[in-house]
């Protein structure tokens, strides 16, 4: 089965800001092209609208709702085990180890894989009965590479746009726009067999965006990329969500990627929900301040110790405890002392900021469940408890 869902015709949508005139074609009496990726009207005139011509997050219905979702393969393999989850629009990270059930969940949400038990809804539509209607508004970037090597990016993305119901002219124009967005405009006529891994990943992202979806499912979008390519892909993902108002569900086993671009974190393990909470809940402040200097860290530690501030240097970074100090010193006062000491010593300052916990620290060495339990005890809203 192809990893891209069968795409159906897109219903008529009248958008006054559409840059393509709604011309009807023979054989397609009720269809018009989507508005282009790049708006022709100033963004200030459409404050509640994304760049794709769709009002940002217009529905009050949850983006995704899952109730007791279970998927078994045979009698022994359980990919999902009674998963309960409710998500609002935004950029959502789905994190879990390989085999945790991330890809299975995405395929069920696409309507490509029937659940063994339970129910799942996307945009308020049941995935088991409304699959075509869901896929009209949803884009999918699969993990594995299955692009035709003898086809150019323009031909492929245009073909996917046509499968989504766009007329030929609109499909070609939107293909050019979306390939420009992902950085492949100059290479769009080359056969994809000669593309690098990063370029092929960008083509997969482009085909997921070409039909103007409300939600994009990204399955390991940085798979196989080098550090520079990973940064570029994450920048594209973040821009798509922040600037264009498209909700994103990003599945990854790399916590650093989730922490960099997502607003909300869903953690699953062995098909079960660990927690669903805003990312800031996981990466709360640690009660310490990090001071990074160009040189002279030992002199700065001595000066702070003389002022009654305990400090510890690790390389060029100095860590200061601000919460729970026996003298009850205010963190602002400590920051002022550090600033004055740096100025007096003439040391170059790189950064001075509160330290936050990282997801890597929380989930390291099998500590995911303990970390999540601590977060929920602090008042995070876990779903499916």
C-alpha positions in Angstrom: 0.0 0.0 0.0 1.3 3.4 -0.8 2.1 5.5 2.3 0.1 8.4 0.8 -3.6 8.1 1.4 -6.0 8.0 -1.5 -6.8 11.6 -2.1 -10.3 12.7 -3.1 -11.7 15.7 -4.8 -11.7 18.9 -2.7 -15.1 20.5 -2.3 -15.8 24.1 -3.5 -14.4 26.7 -1.2 -15.0 30.4 -1.8 -12.1 32.5 -0.4 -12.2 36.2 -1.2 -8.5 36.4 -0.8 -7.7 33.6 -3.3 -5.1 34.7 -5.7 -6.3 32.2 -8.3 -9.7 33.1 -9.9 -12.2 30.3 -9.4 -12.5 29.2 -13.0 -14.5 26.0 -13.6 -13.2 23.4 -15.9 -15.1 21.0 -18.1 -15.7 17.8 -16.2 -15.2 19.5 -12.8 -18.3 21.7 -12.5 -18.1 22.2 -8.7 -14.5 22.6 -8.0 -12.2 25.6 -7.8 -8.5 25.9 -7.1 -7.2 26.5 -3.6 -5.7 29.9 -2.9 -2.0 30.0 -3.5 0.7 29.5 -0.8 1.8 33.2 -1.1 -1.1 35.6 -0.5 -1.6 38.6 -2.8 -3.2 40.7 0.0 -1.3 42.2 2.9 -1.3 39.9 6.0 -2.5 42.8 8.1 -5.8 42.7 6.3 -6.4 39.1 7.3 -5.2 39.0 11.0 -7.1 35.7 11.8 -6.1 33.9 8.6 -3.1 31.8 7.8 -1.0 32.3 4.7 -2.7 29.4 3.0 -6.1 31.3 3.0 -7.6 29.3 5.8 -8.7 30.9 9.1 -6.4 29.9 11.8 -7.8 27.1 13.9 -11.4 28.0 13.3 -13.1 25.0 14.9 -13.9 24.5 18.6 -13.9 20.8 18.0 -10.7 19.1 19.3 -8.1 18.6 16.5 -7.6 15.0 17.5 -9.6 12.9 20.0 -8.8 9.3 20.8 -10.8 7.1 23.1 -9.5 3.7 24.3 -7.6 3.2 21.0 -6.1 -0.3 20.7 -4.3 -2.0 17.9 -3.2 -5.6 18.0 -1.2 -7.6 15.4 -2.1 -11.2 16.1 -2.3 -12.4 19.7 1.1 -11.2 20.9 2.0 -7.8 19.4 0.1 -4.8 20.9 1.0 -1.6 19.1 -1.5 0.6 21.0 -3.1 -0.3 24.3 -6.2 1.7 25.4 -4.8 5.1 24.3 -6.9 8.1 25.5 -5.9 11.5 24.1 -7.3 14.9 23.2 -5.3 17.5 21.4 -6.0 21.1 20.4 -4.5 22.8 17.3 -0.8 23.8 17.4 2.6 22.2 16.8 2.5 18.9 18.7 5.4 16.6 19.4 4.7 12.8 19.6 7.7 11.3 21.3 8.4 7.7 22.1 11.1 5.0 21.5 11.2 3.1 18.3 8.2 0.6 18.5 6.3 2.8 21.0 3.3 3.0 18.5 3.8 6.4 16.9 3.6 5.3 13.3 0.6 3.0 14.1 -1.2 6.0 15.6 -0.6 8.2 12.6 -1.8 5.5 10.2 -5.0 5.1 12.2 -5.6 8.8 12.2 -5.2 8.7 8.4 -7.9 6.1 8.1 -5.4 3.6 6.5 -5.3 1.2 9.4 -8.4 0.0 11.3 -8.2 0.0 15.1 -8.8 -3.3 16.9 -10.8 -1.4 19.6 -11.6 2.1 20.6 -12.4 5.2 18.5 -10.4 8.1 17.0 -11.6 11.4 15.6 -9.8 14.0 13.5 -11.6 17.4 13.1 -14.5 15.7 14.8 -14.8 13.1 12.1 -14.6 9.4 12.8 -11.5 7.9 11.2 -13.3 4.6 10.5 -16.2 6.1 8.6 -15.0 9.5 7.4 -11.6 8.7 6.1 -12.0 10.5 2.7 -13.3 13.7 4.3 -10.4 13.7 6.8 -7.8 13.2 4.1 -9.2 16.2 2.2 -7.9 18.4 5.0 -4.8 16.5 6.1 -1.3 16.1 4.8 1.1 13.2 5.4 4.8 12.9 5.2 5.8 9.3 5.6 9.0 8.1 7.3 10.3 5.9 4.5 11.4 7.0 1.1 9.2 5.9 -1.8 9.5 8.6 -4.4 9.6 7.6 -8.1 13.3 8.1 -9.2 12.6 8.9 -12.9 10.1 11.7 -12.1 10.9 15.3 -11.3 9.7 17.1 -8.2 7.4 19.3 -10.2 5.7 16.3 -11.9 5.3 14.4 -8.7 4.0 17.2 -6.5 1.7 18.4 -9.3 0.4 14.8 -9.6 -0.4 14.7 -5.9 -2.1 18.1 -6.2 -4.3 16.8 -9.0 -5.2 13.7 -6.9 -6.3 16.2 -4.2 -8.8 17.7 -6.7 -7.0 20.8 -7.9 -7.4 21.7 -11.6 -4.3 21.4 -13.7 -3.4 25.1 -13.8 -4.0 25.6 -10.0 -2.0 22.4 -9.3 1.0 23.7 -11.3 0.9 27.1 -9.7 0.6 25.7 -6.2 3.4 23.2 -6.9 5.7 26.1 -7.8 4.8 27.9 -4.6 5.3 25.0 -2.3 8.6 23.9 -3.9 9.8 27.5 -3.4 8.7 27.3 0.2 10.8 24.1 0.8 13.8 25.4 -1.1 13.6 23.2 -4.2 12.4 25.8 -6.8 15.7 25.8 -8.7 15.9 22.0 -8.7 12.3 21.3 -9.5 12.8 19.9 -13.0 15.5 17.4 -12.1 14.7 13.7 -11.7 14.3 12.8 -8.0 16.6 9.8 -8.4 19.5 12.3 -8.4 18.4 14.1 -5.3 20.2 14.0 -2.0 18.4 12.6 1.1 17.6 16.1 2.3 16.1 17.1 -1.0 13.9 14.0 -1.1 12.7 14.8 2.4 11.7 18.3 1.2 9.8 16.8 -1.7 7.8 14.7 0.8 7.1 17.7 2.8 6.0 19.7 -0.3 3.5 17.0 -1.4 2.0 17.0 2.1 1.4 20.8 1.9 0.4 21.3 -1.7 -3.4 20.8 -1.1 -3.5 23.4 1.8 -4.2 21.0 4.7 -5.4 22.0 8.2 -3.2 19.3 9.8 0.1 17.7 8.7 1.3 14.5 10.1 5.1 14.2 10.0 6.6 10.8 10.6 10.3 11.2 11.5 10.8 14.1 9.1 14.6 14.4 9.8 15.2 10.7 9.2 18.6 10.2 7.5 19.6 13.9 7.5 22.9 15.3 8.6 23.0 18.0 11.4 22.7 20.9 8.9 19.9 19.2 7.0 18.1 18.4 10.2 18.3 22.1 11.3 16.9 23.2 7.9 14.1 20.7 8.0 13.1 21.8 11.5 13.1 25.4 10.5 10.7 24.5 7.6 8.5 22.7 10.0 8.4 25.5 12.5 7.8 28.1 9.8 4.9 26.1 8.4 3.2 25.9 11.8 4.0 29.4 13.1 3.5 31.5 9.9 1.0 29.5 7.9 -1.3 28.5 10.8 -1.2 24.8 9.9 -1.4 22.3 12.8 1.4 19.8 12.9 1.8 16.4 14.6 5.5 15.6 14.6 6.4 12.0 15.5 10.0 11.6 16.5 12.2 9.6 18.9 14.7 12.6 19.1 13.8 14.7 22.1 15.9 17.6 20.9 13.7 18.0 17.8 10.5 18.0 19.9 11.9 20.6 22.3 13.0 22.9 19.5 9.8 23.3 17.5 6.8 22.0 19.5 4.4 23.7 21.9 2.8 20.5 23.2 4.3 17.1 24.0 2.6 13.7 23.9 4.7 10.9 25.4 3.8 7.3 24.7 5.5 4.1 25.8 4.6 0.6 24.6 1.4 1.9 23.1 0.2 3.6 26.3 0.0 7.3 27.1 2.5 8.6 29.6 1.4 12.2 29.5 0.1 15.0 27.3 1.0 18.5 28.5 2.4 21.8 27.2 6.1 21.6 26.5 6.9 24.4 29.0 5.6 22.1 31.8 8.3 19.6 31.0 11.1 22.2 30.6 10.4 24.3 33.7 13.1 26.4 35.3 15.5 24.6 37.5 16.1 27.4 40.1 19.7 28.0 38.8 21.2 30.7 36.6 23.7 29.9 33.8 26.5 32.5 33.2 28.7 31.9 30.2 31.8 34.0 29.8 34.6 34.2 27.2 37.4 33.9 29.8 38.1 34.5 33.5 35.5 32.1 34.9 37.7 31.4 37.9 38.1 35.0 38.8 34.3 35.5 38.5 33.6 32.6 40.8 36.0 34.0 43.4 34.4 37.5 43.2 30.9 36.0 43.6 32.1 33.9 46.5 33.4 37.0 48.2 29.9 38.6 47.7 28.3 35.5 49.4 27.1 33.9 46.1 28.0 30.2 45.8 29.0 29.4 42.2 30.3 26.4 40.3 32.2 26.6 37.0 31.9 23.9 34.4 34.1 24.9 31.5 33.2 28.5 30.6 29.7 28.2 32.1 29.1 29.2 35.8 26.0 27.8 37.6 24.4 29.8 40.4 21.6 28.5 42.7 18.9 31.1 43.1 15.9 29.1 44.6 15.8 28.0 48.2 18.9 29.9 49.3 19.3 30.0 53.1 19.9 33.8 53.1 16.6 34.3 51.1 18.4 36.4 48.5 16.1 37.4 45.6 17.1 36.0 42.2 17.1 39.6 40.8 19.6 40.7 43.4 21.9 37.8 42.4 21.7 38.7 38.7 22.6 42.3 39.6 25.7 41.0 41.6 26.8 38.9 38.6 26.4 41.8 36.2 28.4 44.1 38.4 31.1 41.6 39.0 31.5 41.0 35.2 31.7 44.7 34.6 34.3 45.3 37.3 36.5 42.4 36.0 36.1 43.4 32.4 35.1 39.9 31.4 33.2 39.2 28.1 29.7 37.9 28.7 28.2 35.4 26.3 24.9 34.7 28.1 23.1 35.1 31.4 19.8 33.3 31.7 17.8 31.0 33.9 18.5 27.3 33.3 15.6 25.0 32.2 15.3 21.3 32.3 15.8 19.6 29.0 13.7 16.7 27.7 17.0 14.8 27.3 17.6 15.1 31.0 14.0 14.1 32.0 13.8 11.0 29.8 17.4 9.8 30.1 18.2 6.3 31.5 14.6 5.1 31.5 13.3 7.9 33.7 10.4 8.9 31.5 7.7 7.6 33.8 9.3 9.2 36.9 9.7 12.5 35.1 6.1 12.4 33.9 4.8 11.5 37.3 6.6 14.5 38.8 5.2 16.8 36.2 1.6 15.6 36.7 2.1 15.9 40.5 3.1 19.6 39.9 -0.2 20.2 38.2 0.3 19.4 34.5 -2.8 18.2 32.7 -2.2 14.6 31.7 -4.7 13.1 29.4 -6.0 9.6 29.8 -5.1 9.3 33.4 
